Amino acid sequence: MKNKVRNFRTEQGMTQQELADAIGVSRQTIFALESSRYVPSTILALKLARIFRKKVEDLFELEKKD
């Protein structure tokens, strides 16, 4: 799964720690998420969408299979 979390976070001038604090997770979780090493729960995805004022679909995209 691809995501645009880093793009939206940096556009808003937020650090990983500030985003983590805003949604109640660790900075390491944000790092793993931005590195595509972690797939968020539905609740976490919704919290991220709310923070960035975007739809979940704007943040996350399934990778296409060949």
Steps between C-alpha positions, in 0.01 A plus 500: 500500500635840402426808704544876484522562873850648482394737221197630690695522827781707350253722311347590836842559656457223757775284643453128539476554876231767466292272278552208737388710797194625308372149431627319810775276363880490524736681266629157400151410379494807276847413368392141424180623336683751279752231406216266394609247763174531692139480383281707732178388660178649372479724806854629449435564130185696590690706760766584242235601248337725758831669591578573134136577407516242222318182406667173596522427126711814458753367753522133407510307174511129434788398280388354170569135429631404158 
